[in-house]
Amino acid sequence: AGAALILAIAVPASASAPISVSPNSASPGSFTLLDLKVPNESATEVTTKVELSLPTDTPFTSVRYVPVAGWTTELVRETLPAPVKVGENTITEAVTSVTWTADPGFEMADGQLQVFPLSLGPVPDVGSIIFAADQTYSDGTVVSWAETGDDASHPAPVLYVNDAPPTGHHGDAEAEAESETEVASGADGIARGLGIGGLVVGAIGVAVAIT
């Protein structure tokens, strides 16, 4: 009975999926089209807004978005803390953040993933660019994806320019699909192992009872 109860309540653990950009690397001076991938991490609330902060010390002079059905996009342009020279020009203002707000009925629910395409350029000649992102849920909760480091629980999306992406961070859809397949296979193996173990324990219990 104990083994049966354990098997009844045993469910595969779901890994937290962070906000990311794909591809996660670009060449200095290029114009890159990034996909900001945002998963919904709440089982009870829906995502209503996503805000992505852009760098102000190495700003992008060109920021364009691809319209996403059911979401309103706003480019926020502000005066920079200090003038920045980009190429032969000195700029004093730039787009410092992009906000996507869900229209009624288009909020992102549990188990869903939304992709927000964004064109940025020219890419500054730096090691990497960290994009802090805020994800707002329907209950007013705001989750900030702005941490850095290997042990970060809410890592910020990173675009690698001169720096090499960390091992295992491929940043492309094919690699992510392979990773998801490996996770699913591992979870299936655990479930099969638990099932076989439960059958063995049950058979032993029946044999003991008959004896």
Backbone hydrogen bonds, N-H to C=O, Kabsch-Sander energy under -0.5 kcal/mol:
donor,donor_aa,acceptor,acceptor_aa,energy
5,L,1,A,-2.2
6,I,2,G,-2.3
7,L,3,A,-2.3
8,A,4,A,-1.9
9,I,5,L,-1.8
10,A,6,I,-1.2
20,S,37,K,-1.7
22,S,35,D,-1.5
26,A,160,Y,-2.1
29,G,123,V,-3.6
30,S,27,S,-1.8
32,T,30,S,-0.5
32,T,120,L,-2.6
34,L,32,T,-0.7
34,L,118,L,-3.3
35,D,22,S,-2.2
36,L,34,L,-0.6
36,L,116,F,-2.5
37,K,20,S,-3.0
37,K,35,D,-0.8
38,V,36,L,-0.6
38,V,114,Q,-2.8
40,N,112,Q,-2.3
41,E,39,P,-0.6
47,T,108,M,-2.8
48,T,136,T,-2.6
49,K,136,T,-1.4
50,V,100,W,-2.5
51,E,134,D,-2.5
52,L,98,V,-3.0
53,S,51,E,-0.5
53,S,132,A,-3.1
54,L,96,T,-3.0
62,S,121,G,-2.5
64,R,119,S,-2.4
66,V,117,P,-1.5
69,A,67,P,-0.5
71,W,68,V,-2.2
72,T,101,T,-3.2
73,T,71,W,-0.5
74,E,99,T,-2.4
76,V,74,E,-0.6
76,V,97,S,-2.8
77,R,75,L,-0.7
78,E,94,A,-2.5
80,L,92,T,-3.0
84,V,91,I,-2.4
86,V,84,V,-0.6
86,V,89,N,-3.2
87,G,85,K,-0.6
89,N,86,V,-2.1
91,I,84,V,-3.1
91,I,89,N,-0.5
94,A,78,E,-2.1
95,V,60,F,-0.6
96,T,76,V,-2.5
96,T,94,A,-0.6
97,S,76,V,-1.2
98,V,52,L,-2.4
99,T,74,E,-2.6
100,W,50,V,-3.1
101,T,72,T,-2.7
101,T,99,T,-0.5
102,A,48,T,-2.9
103,D,70,G,-3.4
106,F,103,D,-2.5
108,M,47,T,-2.0
109,A,107,E,-0.6
111,G,40,N,-0.7
112,Q,109,A,-1.9
114,Q,38,V,-2.7
116,F,36,L,-2.4
118,L,34,L,-2.8
119,S,64,R,-3.4
120,L,32,T,-2.7
120,L,118,L,-0.5
121,G,62,S,-1.5
123,V,30,S,-2.6
126,V,124,P,-1.8
129,I,159,L,-2.8
131,F,129,I,-0.5
131,F,157,P,-2.9
132,A,130,I,-0.7
133,A,145,W,-1.9
134,D,51,E,-2.6
135,Q,143,V,-2.8
136,T,49,K,-2.9
136,T,134,D,-0.5
137,Y,141,T,-2.9
138,S,46,V,-2.0
140,G,137,Y,-2.1
143,V,135,Q,-2.9
143,V,141,T,-0.5
144,S,142,V,-0.6
145,W,133,A,-3.8
145,W,143,V,-0.6
146,A,144,S,-1.1
146,A,154,H,-0.6
147,E,154,H,-2.3
152,A,149,G,-1.3
156,A,147,E,-2.8
159,L,129,I,-2.7
160,Y,24,N,-3.2
160,Y,158,V,-0.6
161,V,127,G,-2.1
162,N,126,V,-1.8
163,D,127,G,-2.4
169,H,166,P,-2.2
170,H,168,G,-1.0
176,E,172,D,-2.1
177,A,173,A,-2.4
178,E,174,E,-2.2
179,S,175,A,-2.3
180,E,176,E,-2.6
181,T,177,A,-2.2
182,E,178,E,-2.3
183,V,179,S,-2.4
184,A,180,E,-2.6
185,S,181,T,-2.6
186,G,182,E,-2.4
187,A,183,V,-2.5
188,D,184,A,-2.4
189,G,185,S,-2.3
190,I,186,G,-2.2
191,A,187,A,-2.4
192,R,188,D,-2.5
193,G,189,G,-2.5
194,L,190,I,-2.6
195,G,191,A,-2.3
196,I,192,R,-2.7
197,G,193,G,-2.5
198,G,194,L,-2.4
199,L,195,G,-2.0
200,V,196,I,-2.3
201,V,197,G,-2.5
202,G,198,G,-2.5
203,A,199,L,-2.6
204,I,200,V,-2.3
205,G,201,V,-2.2
206,V,202,G,-2.3
207,A,203,A,-2.4
208,V,204,I,-2.5
209,A,205,G,-2.3
210,I,206,V,-2.5
211,T,207,A,-2.3
